[in-house]
Amino acid sequence: MKGTVHVVASPAVAVGFRLAGVPATEAGDGGEATTVLQRLAAMPDCGILLVEQSLLDGVPGEARAELERSAVPLVVPIPAPAWGEEARGGEDYIIALLQRAIGYRVRLQ
């Protein structure tokens, strides 16, 4: 199966993905993100949806559960940028992503 990658992010983050050649759709809040995610998930060629975590947190529970129940597209949260802040908890975040993708918790060495 072949699928495309799409990004749903805030305007500042979406620009960076577009510059890298990845299709990105801007959303200002969880309501806009819900509409965009449902539209993209309905596309037959959509394989992976990268969604800024702060937007995904604003998606209503029922809509989010529907996205998480489907195997395709795979919805992957990406961290919001921490402009000027020191990055913290990177390993925990990666472990959580791996756990969601493979179904069990792993230990990084």
KOLGU-4560 file (N, C-alpha, C; in nm, 3 decimals, padded with zeros to 5 digits):
<recs>
<n_xx: 00.084 n_yy: -00.118 n_zz: 00.000 ca_xx: 00.000 ca_yy: 00.000 ca_zz: 00.000 c_xx: 00.088 c_yy: 00.124 c_zz: 00.000 mol: A seq: 1 type: MET>
<n_xx: 00.052 n_yy: 00.220 n_zz: -00.079 ca_xx: 00.123 ca_yy: 00.346 ca_zz: -00.082 c_xx: 00.031 c_yy: 00.453 c_zz: -00.027 mol: A seq: 2 type: LYS>
<n_xx: 00.091 n_yy: 00.549 n_zz: 00.042 ca_xx: 00.014 ca_yy: 00.658 ca_zz: 00.098 c_xx: 00.100 c_yy: 00.782 c_zz: 00.110 mol: A seq: 3 type: GLY>
<n_xx: 00.035 n_yy: 00.893 n_zz: 00.120 ca_xx: 00.107 ca_yy: 01.019 ca_zz: 00.133 c_xx: 00.107 c_yy: 01.064 c_zz: 00.278 mol: A seq: 4 type: THR>
<n_xx: 00.199 n_yy: 01.155 n_zz: 00.307 ca_xx: 00.210 ca_yy: 01.215 ca_zz: 00.439 c_xx: 00.152 c_yy: 01.355 c_zz: 00.431 mol: A seq: 5 type: VAL>
<n_xx: 00.068 n_yy: 01.390 n_zz: 00.527 ca_xx: 00.013 ca_yy: 01.525 ca_zz: 00.538 c_xx: 00.037 c_yy: 01.576 c_zz: 00.679 mol: A seq: 6 type: HIS>
<n_xx: 00.052 n_yy: 01.707 n_zz: 00.689 ca_xx: 00.075 ca_yy: 01.770 ca_zz: 00.819 c_xx: -00.039 c_yy: 01.866 c_zz: 00.848 mol: A seq: 7 type: VAL>
<n_xx: -00.084 n_yy: 01.866 n_zz: 00.973 ca_xx: -00.181 ca_yy: 01.964 ca_zz: 01.022 c_xx: -00.113 c_yy: 02.034 c_zz: 01.138 mol: A seq: 8 type: VAL>
<n_xx: -00.091 n_yy: 02.164 n_zz: 01.122 ca_xx: -00.013 ca_yy: 02.237 ca_zz: 01.223 c_xx: -00.053 c_yy: 02.384 c_zz: 01.226 mol: A seq: 9 type: ALA>
<n_xx: 00.001 n_yy: 02.453 n_zz: 01.325 ca_xx: -00.019 ca_yy: 02.597 ca_zz: 01.334 c_xx: 00.051 c_yy: 02.663 c_zz: 01.215 mol: A seq: 10 type: SER>
<n_xx: 00.013 n_yy: 02.786 n_zz: 01.182 ca_xx: 00.072 ca_yy: 02.851 ca_zz: 01.065 c_xx: 00.225 c_yy: 02.856 c_zz: 01.066 mol: A seq: 11 type: PRO>
<n_xx: 00.286 n_yy: 02.885 n_zz: 01.179 ca_xx: 00.432 ca_yy: 02.896 ca_zz: 01.185 c_xx: 00.500 c_yy: 02.762 c_zz: 01.159 mol: A seq: 12 type: ALA>
<n_xx: 00.442 n_yy: 02.655 n_zz: 01.207 ca_xx: 00.499 ca_yy: 02.521 ca_zz: 01.189 c_xx: 00.470 c_yy: 02.469 c_zz: 01.048 mol: A seq: 13 type: VAL>
<n_xx: 00.350 n_yy: 02.495 n_zz: 00.998 ca_xx: 00.312 ca_yy: 02.448 ca_zz: 00.865 c_xx: 00.406 c_yy: 02.503 c_zz: 00.758 mol: A seq: 14 type: ALA>
<n_xx: 00.449 n_yy: 02.626 n_zz: 00.771 ca_xx: 00.540 ca_yy: 02.687 ca_zz: 00.674 c_xx: 00.669 c_yy: 02.607 c_zz: 00.665 mol: A seq: 15 type: VAL>
<n_xx: 00.723 n_yy: 02.566 n_zz: 00.778 ca_xx: 00.846 ca_yy: 02.488 ca_zz: 00.778 c_xx: 00.831 c_yy: 02.356 c_zz: 00.706 mol: A seq: 16 type: GLY>
<n_xx: 00.719 n_yy: 02.287 n_zz: 00.727 ca_xx: 00.696 ca_yy: 02.161 ca_zz: 00.657 c_xx: 00.681 c_yy: 02.184 c_zz: 00.507 mol: A seq: 17 type: PHE>
<n_xx: 00.611 n_yy: 02.290 n_zz: 00.469 ca_xx: 00.596 ca_yy: 02.319 ca_zz: 00.327 c_xx: 00.731 c_yy: 02.347 c_zz: 00.262 mol: A seq: 18 type: ARG>
<n_xx: 00.818 n_yy: 02.420 n_zz: 00.333 ca_xx: 00.952 ca_yy: 02.446 ca_zz: 00.281 c_xx: 01.030 c_yy: 02.317 c_zz: 00.262 mol: A seq: 19 type: LEU>
<n_xx: 01.001 n_yy: 02.216 n_zz: 00.342 ca_xx: 01.067 ca_yy: 02.086 ca_zz: 00.330 c_xx: 01.000 c_yy: 01.997 c_zz: 00.225 mol: A seq: 20 type: ALA>
<n_xx: 00.892 n_yy: 02.045 n_zz: 00.163 ca_xx: 00.826 ca_yy: 01.970 ca_zz: 00.058 c_xx: 00.714 c_yy: 01.879 c_zz: 00.104 mol: A seq: 21 type: GLY>
<n_xx: 00.670 n_yy: 01.895 n_zz: 00.228 ca_xx: 00.562 ca_yy: 01.812 ca_zz: 00.282 c_xx: 00.432 c_yy: 01.892 c_zz: 00.278 mol: A seq: 22 type: VAL>
<n_xx: 00.325 n_yy: 01.835 n_zz: 00.224 ca_xx: 00.197 ca_yy: 01.908 ca_zz: 00.223 c_xx: 00.152 c_yy: 01.937 c_zz: 00.365 mol: A seq: 23 type: PRO>
<n_xx: 00.122 n_yy: 02.063 n_zz: 00.392 ca_xx: 00.082 ca_yy: 02.103 ca_zz: 00.527 c_xx: -00.041 c_yy: 02.193 c_zz: 00.520 mol: A seq: 24 type: ALA>
<n_xx: -00.134 n_yy: 02.167 n_zz: 00.610 ca_xx: -00.256 ca_yy: 02.247 ca_zz: 00.621 c_xx: -00.253 c_yy: 02.318 c_zz: 00.755 mol: A seq: 25 type: THR>
<n_xx: -00.285 n_yy: 02.445 n_zz: 00.754 ca_xx: -00.285 ca_yy: 02.524 ca_zz: 00.877 c_xx: -00.417 c_yy: 02.510 c_zz: 00.951 mol: A seq: 26 type: GLU>
<n_xx: -00.407 n_yy: 02.509 n_zz: 01.083 ca_xx: -00.526 ca_yy: 02.510 ca_zz: 01.169 c_xx: -00.492 c_yy: 02.597 c_zz: 01.290 mol: A seq: 27 type: ALA>
<n_xx: -00.587 n_yy: 02.678 n_zz: 01.329 ca_xx: -00.564 ca_yy: 02.770 ca_zz: 01.440 c_xx: -00.603 c_yy: 02.714 c_zz: 01.576 mol: A seq: 28 type: GLY>
<n_xx: -00.695 n_yy: 02.617 n_zz: 01.576 ca_xx: -00.739 ca_yy: 02.559 ca_zz: 01.703 c_xx: -00.792 c_yy: 02.418 c_zz: 01.679 mol: A seq: 29 type: ASP>
<n_xx: -00.839 n_yy: 02.354 n_zz: 01.785 ca_xx: -00.887 ca_yy: 02.217 ca_zz: 01.775 c_xx: -01.007 c_yy: 02.201 c_zz: 01.683 mol: A seq: 30 type: GLY>
<n_xx: -01.095 n_yy: 02.301 n_zz: 01.678 ca_xx: -01.212 ca_yy: 02.295 ca_zz: 01.591 c_xx: -01.172 c_yy: 02.292 c_zz: 01.444 mol: A seq: 31 type: GLY>
<n_xx: -01.082 n_yy: 02.381 n_zz: 01.407 ca_xx: -01.033 ca_yy: 02.382 ca_zz: 01.269 c_xx: -00.958 c_yy: 02.253 c_zz: 01.239 mol: A seq: 32 type: GLU>
<n_xx: -00.877 n_yy: 02.208 n_zz: 01.334 ca_xx: -00.801 ca_yy: 02.085 ca_zz: 01.315 c_xx: -00.893 c_yy: 01.966 c_zz: 01.294 mol: A seq: 33 type: ALA>
<n_xx: -01.004 n_yy: 01.960 n_zz: 01.365 ca_xx: -01.100 ca_yy: 01.850 ca_zz: 01.350 c_xx: -01.153 c_yy: 01.845 c_zz: 01.208 mol: A seq: 34 type: THR>
<n_xx: -01.193 n_yy: 01.958 n_zz: 01.155 ca_xx: -01.245 ca_yy: 01.965 ca_zz: 01.019 c_xx: -01.140 c_yy: 01.921 c_zz: 00.918 mol: A seq: 35 type: THR>
<n_xx: -01.019 n_yy: 01.971 n_zz: 00.934 ca_xx: -00.910 ca_yy: 01.938 ca_zz: 00.841 c_xx: -00.875 c_yy: 01.790 c_zz: 00.851 mol: A seq: 36 type: VAL>
<n_xx: -00.865 n_yy: 01.737 n_zz: 00.973 ca_xx: -00.829 ca_yy: 01.596 ca_zz: 00.991 c_xx: -00.933 c_yy: 01.504 c_zz: 00.930 mol: A seq: 37 type: LEU>
<n_xx: -01.060 n_yy: 01.535 n_zz: 00.948 ca_xx: -01.165 ca_yy: 01.451 ca_zz: 00.891 c_xx: -01.161 c_yy: 01.454 c_zz: 00.739 mol: A seq: 38 type: GLN>
<n_xx: -01.133 n_yy: 01.570 n_zz: 00.684 ca_xx: -01.125 ca_yy: 01.582 ca_zz: 00.537 c_xx: -01.005 c_yy: 01.503 c_zz: 00.484 mol: A seq: 39 type: ARG>
<n_xx: -00.889 n_yy: 01.518 n_zz: 00.548 ca_xx: -00.770 ca_yy: 01.447 ca_zz: 00.502 c_xx: -00.782 c_yy: 01.296 c_zz: 00.523 mol: A seq: 40 type: LEU>
<n_xx: -00.840 n_yy: 01.254 n_zz: 00.635 ca_xx: -00.856 ca_yy: 01.110 ca_zz: 00.663 c_xx: -00.947 c_yy: 01.043 c_zz: 00.560 mol: A seq: 41 type: ALA>
<n_xx: -01.037 n_yy: 01.118 n_zz: 00.501 ca_xx: -01.128 ca_yy: 01.062 ca_zz: 00.401 c_xx: -01.062 c_yy: 01.047 c_zz: 00.264 mol: A seq: 42 type: ALA>
<n_xx: -00.946 n_yy: 01.106 n_zz: 00.246 ca_xx: -00.875 ca_yy: 01.095 ca_zz: 00.118 c_xx: -00.817 c_yy: 00.954 c_zz: 00.104 mol: A seq: 43 type: MET>
<n_xx: -00.840 n_yy: 00.887 n_zz: -00.008 ca_xx: -00.794 ca_yy: 00.749 ca_zz: -00.023 c_xx: -00.642 c_yy: 00.732 c_zz: -00.023 mol: A seq: 44 type: PRO>
<n_xx: -00.568 n_yy: 00.837 n_zz: -00.059 ca_xx: -00.421 ca_yy: 00.825 ca_zz: -00.066 c_xx: -00.350 c_yy: 00.869 c_zz: 00.061 mol: A seq: 45 type: ASP>
<n_xx: -00.423 n_yy: 00.912 n_zz: 00.162 ca_xx: -00.361 ca_yy: 00.961 ca_zz: 00.285 c_xx: -00.318 c_yy: 00.844 c_zz: 00.372 mol: A seq: 46 type: CYS>
<n_xx: -00.187 n_yy: 00.833 n_zz: 00.398 ca_xx: -00.134 ca_yy: 00.724 ca_zz: 00.477 c_xx: -00.095 c_yy: 00.764 c_zz: 00.618 mol: A seq: 47 type: GLY>
<n_xx: -00.037 n_yy: 00.884 n_zz: 00.631 ca_xx: 00.009 ca_yy: 00.932 ca_zz: 00.762 c_xx: -00.033 c_yy: 01.077 c_zz: 00.780 mol: A seq: 48 type: ILE>
<n_xx: -00.088 n_yy: 01.107 n_zz: 00.897 ca_xx: -00.123 ca_yy: 01.244 ca_zz: 00.933 c_xx: -00.036 c_yy: 01.285 c_zz: 01.051 mol: A seq: 49 type: LEU>
<n_xx: 00.052 n_yy: 01.380 n_zz: 01.030 ca_xx: 00.132 ca_yy: 01.437 ca_zz: 01.138 c_xx: 00.054 c_yy: 01.557 c_zz: 01.191 mol: A seq: 50 type: LEU>
<n_xx: 00.023 n_yy: 01.555 n_zz: 01.319 ca_xx: -00.062 ca_yy: 01.659 ca_zz: 01.377 c_xx: 00.009 c_yy: 01.722 c_zz: 01.496 mol: A seq: 51 type: VAL>
<n_xx: 00.016 n_yy: 01.853 n_zz: 01.497 ca_xx: 00.075 ca_yy: 01.923 ca_zz: 01.610 c_xx: -00.002 c_yy: 01.888 c_zz: 01.737 mol: A seq: 52 type: GLU>
<n_xx: 00.069 n_yy: 01.846 n_zz: 01.840 ca_xx: 00.008 ca_yy: 01.795 ca_zz: 01.963 c_xx: -00.093 c_yy: 01.892 c_zz: 02.023 mol: A seq: 53 type: GLN>
<n_xx: -00.063 n_yy: 02.020 n_zz: 02.024 ca_xx: -00.155 ca_yy: 02.117 ca_zz: 02.084 c_xx: -00.288 c_yy: 02.122 c_zz: 02.008 mol: A seq: 54 type: SER>
<n_xx: -00.284 n_yy: 02.102 n_zz: 01.877 ca_xx: -00.408 ca_yy: 02.098 ca_zz: 01.799 c_xx: -00.483 c_yy: 01.968 c_zz: 01.823 mol: A seq: 55 type: LEU>
<n_xx: -00.410 n_yy: 01.858 n_zz: 01.829 ca_xx: -00.473 ca_yy: 01.729 ca_zz: 01.853 c_xx: -00.540 c_yy: 01.725 c_zz: 01.989 mol: A seq: 56 type: LEU>
<n_xx: -00.482 n_yy: 01.792 n_zz: 02.087 ca_xx: -00.543 ca_yy: 01.799 ca_zz: 02.220 c_xx: -00.678 c_yy: 01.871 c_zz: 02.217 mol: A seq: 57 type: ASP>
<n_xx: -00.698 n_yy: 01.959 n_zz: 02.118 ca_xx: -00.823 ca_yy: 02.033 ca_zz: 02.106 c_xx: -00.930 c_yy: 01.964 c_zz: 02.025 mol: A seq: 58 type: GLY>
<n_xx: -00.899 n_yy: 01.848 n_zz: 01.967 ca_xx: -00.998 ca_yy: 01.773 ca_zz: 01.890 c_xx: -01.093 c_yy: 01.703 c_zz: 01.988 mol: A seq: 59 type: VAL>
<n_xx: -01.224 n_yy: 01.717 n_zz: 01.968 ca_xx: -01.320 ca_yy: 01.653 ca_zz: 02.059 c_xx: -01.298 c_yy: 01.502 c_zz: 02.068 mol: A seq: 60 type: PRO>
<n_xx: -01.330 n_yy: 01.446 n_zz: 02.184 ca_xx: -01.305 ca_yy: 01.306 ca_zz: 02.213 c_xx: -01.359 c_yy: 01.209 c_zz: 02.111 mol: A seq: 61 type: GLY>
<n_xx: -01.483 n_yy: 01.228 n_zz: 02.066 ca_xx: -01.544 ca_yy: 01.135 ca_zz: 01.971 c_xx: -01.471 c_yy: 01.137 c_zz: 01.837 mol: A seq: 62 type: GLU>
<n_xx: -01.438 n_yy: 01.256 n_zz: 01.788 ca_xx: -01.366 ca_yy: 01.267 ca_zz: 01.660 c_xx: -01.226 c_yy: 01.209 c_zz: 01.672 mol: A seq: 63 type: ALA>
<n_xx: -01.162 n_yy: 01.233 n_zz: 01.785 ca_xx: -01.027 ca_yy: 01.180 ca_zz: 01.807 c_xx: -01.029 c_yy: 01.028 c_zz: 01.815 mol: A seq: 64 type: ARG>
<n_xx: -01.129 n_yy: 00.973 n_zz: 01.885 ca_xx: -01.141 ca_yy: 00.827 ca_zz: 01.896 c_xx: -01.163 c_yy: 00.764 c_zz: 01.760 mol: A seq: 65 type: ALA>
<n_xx: -01.243 n_yy: 00.828 n_zz: 01.676 ca_xx: -01.268 ca_yy: 00.776 ca_zz: 01.542 c_xx: -01.139 c_yy: 00.772 c_zz: 01.460 mol: A seq: 66 type: GLU>
<n_xx: -01.057 n_yy: 00.876 n_zz: 01.472 ca_xx: -00.929 ca_yy: 00.879 ca_zz: 01.400 c_xx: -00.835 c_yy: 00.770 c_zz: 01.453 mol: A seq: 67 type: LEU>
<n_xx: -00.834 n_yy: 00.750 n_zz: 01.583 ca_xx: -00.742 ca_yy: 00.653 ca_zz: 01.643 c_xx: -00.786 c_yy: 00.509 c_zz: 01.616 mol: A seq: 68 type: GLU>
<n_xx: -00.915 n_yy: 00.485 n_zz: 01.592 ca_xx: -00.965 ca_yy: 00.351 ca_zz: 01.563 c_xx: -00.923 c_yy: 00.301 c_zz: 01.426 mol: A seq: 69 type: ARG>
<n_xx: -00.907 n_yy: 00.393 n_zz: 01.333 ca_xx: -00.873 ca_yy: 00.351 ca_zz: 01.196 c_xx: -00.723 c_yy: 00.323 c_zz: 01.185 mol: A seq: 70 type: SER>
<n_xx: -00.690 n_yy: 00.220 n_zz: 01.110 ca_xx: -00.550 ca_yy: 00.185 ca_zz: 01.089 c_xx: -00.483 c_yy: 00.279 c_zz: 00.990 mol: A seq: 71 type: ALA>
<n_xx: -00.561 n_yy: 00.327 n_zz: 00.895 ca_xx: -00.510 ca_yy: 00.419 ca_zz: 00.794 c_xx: -00.607 c_yy: 00.533 c_zz: 00.782 mol: A seq: 72 type: VAL>
<n_xx: -00.564 n_yy: 00.654 n_zz: 00.791 ca_xx: -00.427 ca_yy: 00.697 ca_zz: 00.808 c_xx: -00.382 c_yy: 00.684 c_zz: 00.954 mol: A seq: 73 type: PRO>
<n_xx: -00.253 n_yy: 00.667 n_zz: 00.970 ca_xx: -00.193 ca_yy: 00.665 ca_zz: 01.102 c_xx: -00.178 c_yy: 00.810 c_zz: 01.149 mol: A seq: 74 type: LEU>
<n_xx: -00.236 n_yy: 00.842 n_zz: 01.263 ca_xx: -00.228 ca_yy: 00.978 ca_zz: 01.317 c_xx: -00.112 c_yy: 00.983 c_zz: 01.416 mol: A seq: 75 type: VAL>
<n_xx: -00.013 n_yy: 01.067 n_zz: 01.387 ca_xx: 00.107 ca_yy: 01.077 ca_zz: 01.470 c_xx: 00.117 c_yy: 01.219 c_zz: 01.525 mol: A seq: 76 type: VAL>
<n_xx: 00.111 n_yy: 01.234 n_zz: 01.657 ca_xx: 00.127 ca_yy: 01.368 ca_zz: 01.714 c_xx: 00.272 c_yy: 01.413 c_zz: 01.706 mol: A seq: 77 type: PRO>
<n_xx: 00.291 n_yy: 01.540 n_zz: 01.677 ca_xx: 00.425 ca_yy: 01.598 ca_zz: 01.677 c_xx: 00.426 c_yy: 01.710 c_zz: 01.780 mol: A seq: 78 type: ILE>
<n_xx: 00.536 n_yy: 01.727 n_zz: 01.850 ca_xx: 00.539 ca_yy: 01.830 ca_zz: 01.954 c_xx: 00.533 c_yy: 01.970 c_zz: 01.895 mol: A seq: 79 type: PRO>
<n_xx: 00.467 n_yy: 02.058 n_zz: 01.967 ca_xx: 00.466 ca_yy: 02.198 ca_zz: 01.927 c_xx: 00.604 c_yy: 02.256 c_zz: 01.956 mol: A seq: 80 type: ALA>
<n_xx: 00.647 n_yy: 02.351 n_zz: 01.877 ca_xx: 00.780 ca_yy: 02.407 ca_zz: 01.902 c_xx: 00.786 c_yy: 02.480 c_zz: 02.035 mol: A seq: 81 type: PRO>
<n_xx: 00.900 n_yy: 02.471 n_zz: 02.098 ca_xx: 00.923 ca_yy: 02.543 ca_zz: 02.223 c_xx: 01.021 c_yy: 02.655 c_zz: 02.189 mol: A seq: 82 type: ALA>
<n_xx: 00.968 n_yy: 02.763 n_zz: 02.138 ca_xx: 01.053 ca_yy: 02.874 ca_zz: 02.093 c_xx: 01.133 c_yy: 02.928 c_zz: 02.211 mol: A seq: 83 type: TRP>
<n_xx: 01.263 n_yy: 02.908 n_zz: 02.206 ca_xx: 01.351 ca_yy: 02.963 ca_zz: 02.307 c_xx: 01.359 c_yy: 02.880 c_zz: 02.435 mol: A seq: 84 type: GLY>
<n_xx: 01.274 n_yy: 02.779 n_zz: 02.450 ca_xx: 01.279 ca_yy: 02.697 ca_zz: 02.570 c_xx: 01.372 c_yy: 02.580 c_zz: 02.547 mol: A seq: 85 type: GLU>
<n_xx: 01.429 n_yy: 02.530 n_zz: 02.654 ca_xx: 01.515 ca_yy: 02.414 ca_zz: 02.645 c_xx: 01.428 c_yy: 02.289 c_zz: 02.626 mol: A seq: 86 type: GLU>
<n_xx: 01.468 n_yy: 02.202 n_zz: 02.532 ca_xx: 01.392 ca_yy: 02.079 ca_zz: 02.508 c_xx: 01.406 c_yy: 01.985 c_zz: 02.628 mol: A seq: 87 type: ALA>
<n_xx: 01.293 n_yy: 01.933 n_zz: 02.675 ca_xx: 01.293 ca_yy: 01.843 ca_zz: 02.790 c_xx: 01.206 c_yy: 01.723 c_zz: 02.759 mol: A seq: 88 type: ARG>
<n_xx: 01.242 n_yy: 01.612 n_zz: 02.816 ca_xx: 01.157 ca_yy: 01.493 ca_zz: 02.806 c_xx: 01.153 c_yy: 01.429 c_zz: 02.669 mol: A seq: 89 type: GLY>
<n_xx: 01.257 n_yy: 01.443 n_zz: 02.589 ca_xx: 01.259 ca_yy: 01.387 ca_zz: 02.456 c_xx: 01.247 c_yy: 01.237 c_zz: 02.454 mol: A seq: 90 type: GLY>
<n_xx: 01.319 n_yy: 01.171 n_zz: 02.543 ca_xx: 01.313 ca_yy: 01.024 ca_zz: 02.548 c_xx: 01.174 c_yy: 00.975 c_zz: 02.584 mol: A seq: 91 type: GLU>
<n_xx: 01.110 n_yy: 01.038 n_zz: 02.681 ca_xx: 00.975 ca_yy: 00.997 ca_zz: 02.721 c_xx: 00.878 c_yy: 01.012 c_zz: 02.605 mol: A seq: 92 type: ASP>
<n_xx: 00.893 n_yy: 01.118 n_zz: 02.529 ca_xx: 00.804 ca_yy: 01.142 ca_zz: 02.415 c_xx: 00.824 c_yy: 01.034 c_zz: 02.309 mol: A seq: 93 type: TYR>
<n_xx: 00.949 n_yy: 01.001 n_zz: 02.279 ca_xx: 00.978 ca_yy: 00.899 ca_zz: 02.179 c_xx: 00.926 c_yy: 00.763 c_zz: 02.225 mol: A seq: 94 type: ILE>
<n_xx: 00.944 n_yy: 00.731 n_zz: 02.352 ca_xx: 00.895 ca_yy: 00.604 ca_zz: 02.405 c_xx: 00.743 c_yy: 00.596 c_zz: 02.393 mol: A seq: 95 type: ILE>
<n_xx: 00.673 n_yy: 00.706 n_zz: 02.422 ca_xx: 00.527 ca_yy: 00.709 ca_zz: 02.409 c_xx: 00.484 c_yy: 00.688 c_zz: 02.264 mol: A seq: 96 type: ALA>
<n_xx: 00.554 n_yy: 00.751 n_zz: 02.169 ca_xx: 00.521 ca_yy: 00.731 ca_zz: 02.028 c_xx: 00.544 c_yy: 00.586 c_zz: 01.986 mol: A seq: 97 type: LEU>
<n_xx: 00.656 n_yy: 00.528 n_zz: 02.029 ca_xx: 00.684 ca_yy: 00.389 ca_zz: 01.995 c_xx: 00.579 c_yy: 00.295 c_zz: 02.055 mol: A seq: 98 type: LEU>
<n_xx: 00.540 n_yy: 00.324 n_zz: 02.178 ca_xx: 00.441 ca_yy: 00.239 ca_zz: 02.244 c_xx: 00.310 c_yy: 00.241 c_zz: 02.167 mol: A seq: 99 type: GLN>
<n_xx: 00.269 n_yy: 00.359 n_zz: 02.121 ca_xx: 00.144 ca_yy: 00.368 ca_zz: 02.045 c_xx: 00.157 c_yy: 00.296 c_zz: 01.911 mol: A seq: 100 type: ARG>
<n_xx: 00.274 n_yy: 00.305 n_zz: 01.847 ca_xx: 00.291 ca_yy: 00.245 ca_zz: 01.715 c_xx: 00.302 c_yy: 00.092 c_zz: 01.720 mol: A seq: 101 type: ALA>
<n_xx: 00.374 n_yy: 00.039 n_zz: 01.821 ca_xx: 00.397 ca_yy: -00.106 ca_zz: 01.822 c_xx: 00.314 c_yy: -00.180 c_zz: 01.926 mol: A seq: 102 type: ILE>
<n_xx: 00.251 n_yy: -00.108 n_zz: 02.015 ca_xx: 00.157 ca_yy: -00.171 ca_zz: 02.107 c_xx: 00.213 c_yy: -00.207 c_zz: 02.243 mol: A seq: 103 type: GLY>
<n_xx: 00.341 n_yy: -00.187 n_zz: 02.265 ca_xx: 00.393 ca_yy: -00.212 ca_zz: 02.400 c_xx: 00.511 c_yy: -00.118 c_zz: 02.427 mol: A seq: 104 type: TYR>
<n_xx: 00.542 n_yy: -00.103 n_zz: 02.554 ca_xx: 00.643 ca_yy: -00.008 ca_zz: 02.598 c_xx: 00.783 c_yy: -00.067 c_zz: 02.579 mol: A seq: 105 type: ARG>
<n_xx: 00.875 n_yy: 00.012 n_zz: 02.528 ca_xx: 01.012 ca_yy: -00.031 ca_zz: 02.508 c_xx: 01.104 c_yy: 00.052 c_zz: 02.598 mol: A seq: 106 type: VAL>
<n_xx: 01.226 n_yy: 00.004 n_zz: 02.611 ca_xx: 01.325 ca_yy: 00.078 ca_zz: 02.690 c_xx: 01.436 c_yy: 00.122 c_zz: 02.594 mol: A seq: 107 type: ARG>
<n_xx: 01.469 n_yy: 00.250 n_zz: 02.594 ca_xx: 01.577 ca_yy: 00.300 ca_zz: 02.512 c_xx: 01.708 c_yy: 00.283 c_zz: 02.586 mol: A seq: 108 type: LEU>
<n_xx: 01.812 n_yy: 00.246 n_zz: 02.514 ca_xx: 01.942 ca_yy: 00.229 ca_zz: 02.579 c_xx: 02.039 c_yy: 00.333 c_zz: 02.530 mol: A seq: 109 type: GLN>
</recs>
